[in-house]
Each structure stands twice: as structure tokens, then as C-alpha cells.
């Protein structure tokens, strides 16, 4: 627990000159979930785990970004599962796709990270979880790419819960 | 129509149940196309003490990080009666990155010391409920599943591994002991079903 707080506290924020919009932090699952909890009562949260090399992740990525921009009551949090040497590529990708909110890069062993986010997740990418705006609880989750209709339905549910 | 069918197929695979511990090895007669040019099945691969099936491919970053350990495991256990095969079920890429020529080249470059075969129709992946690469299934000499999941706890570096899940499972199997950790999880690339 202490380690988790320290890790969050000392998260590496990577800022590039003139690109202050991208806010990319390295964190473990606990740190990420603490951030999600901090939004309880303010916004529904869509958490999406992706990677630059993951084709289905990259395919659904722009649609999720647009949903985040369109729906005021929704906060989209992207978590990159890329290896640390891909940090620059992750940053460039987020910038290119116009991601302005808080994003994370995974810093934890796979199994701990997977079970930390959701025990029913197999580890397949992409992975998406929706948290209720008022409850802060998980409303829906799925692994693999999904349609915009599915995303919209679950977001609507998350905003009302 | 084809798109709808593919989506339904992917959906059904994602929600199909993965082989449970204790299950029998499925589709042991299904013919696979090995890089040697021969056709072989899991029945042909089956070892005297057990069988290791690795769902893999040529390009997944997790496979690339982990595959040095495929070779180490084969070196350590093939002579102890463990049959080993890497299966490529990415049928949607059999005309591209996972073509037979690319697989031959990939196996050569990475010193594969075990069969590496295409799974026509991705039938083995469907039967195992496998959805990603790399993913490991270990069977005992009675063809019952005794371990499934990851090779170890560190894809990035063999030197930084703390938990050798698969080696521990094989050691226990060979010693006739209970396998303490029967499943593990890791991130991976989706199998590219057609």
C-alpha cells in the first residue's frame, strides 16, 4: 500500500516542450484505481488498456477519444501496456490522437496488474472498464475491440449509476 | 455479411471458455502444418511424461520477449520426456506475417528446437479456448491439462524472472508432485482468427 502511494507520488510525468496537454504517468494498478476513485461523484470513468502495437486497440482508439470529447460527464483514462522503451512512441501516439486527459503507462508485473484492474480479465488487449459516476463502482467491462454502440450504451449506464 | 460473420466468430471465441485444469487434450488428431514441411498432430508430439502446447506467432511483442525461454524450456525438458510444440493459429495472417515462409525464417532466427506449426482453421485455438499469444498449456502423460498461462513472471527479461511458473509446473509433473500454481496470467496479443 505504502509502495503504491509512493509510486503514485513519484509517478514520472513526461512533458515535452510545447506539448503540455499530454499527461502521461507511470503507475501500478493501485495508483490507477486511486485516480479513478478520485473522480467518484464528478464523472463516469472509461478505463481503456491498450498498446501501440495492438491492432484492435489502435482501431478503436480514435472512437474512444471522440466519445471522451463529446460526453462531458465522462472521463477517459488510457493505460498503455507498452514496454518502457516505447514511452516516446506512446507519447507521440497520444499527442497525434489528441488525448488531453490523464493517461498512464503500466509499471507492474503482468499478473498483478491484470488482477489488480479486474480479476476476470484474461490479459487480452484491448481491455475496457466503465465506472459509475456516483457509485464509483464497475458498471461494465469487456476484453477485445467493441462497437461504438456498445461503448455508448455502457457509458450511458455509467453516467446514471 | 462476411464482416458480420467474422464479428460473431470473434465474439464467440472471446466468450468461449478456456480449457479447465483437468480437461483432456482436445483435437489430438487435428493435422497441423509444420515448418519442416510435414503434417503432424498433437498425438504425434505427445511426450512420454507430458506435452507442452504453446500458442505463438511471429510478431507479437510479448512472444518476441518471451521466446528465448521457449528454447530454454525445450533444451531442459525435451530429453526428459516432455513433447513440445509451438502452434500458430493466426489464420488471418497466414498470407502475411505468419506465412509458412515467415515462420520458417522466424524459427531459424530464434533457434527454435521444437516443431512450429500452423493451425488450419485455428481449430486448436477454438478447442482450447485460447485467445492470445503467447499462451501455454501443459498436459500430463494422461493428456490432462495440469497448467495453463504464462511461462514466467517477466516477459521483458529472463534475467529478472522471479517466478518460473512453467518450469516449476514441469518439475512438479516430472517429480509426480502436485503443481502449486496451476494457472497464471499475462498480457498478450489477440489470436488473429479469420
Interface residues (C-beta under 8 A of the other chain):
Chain A: X51 X53 X54 X56 X81 X83 X109 X110 X111 X113 X114 X115 X121 X122 X123 X124 X125 X143 X144
Chain B: X10 X14 X18 X60 X61 X65 X131 X132 X150 X153 X154 X155 X156 X184 X185 X186 X187 X188 X189 X190
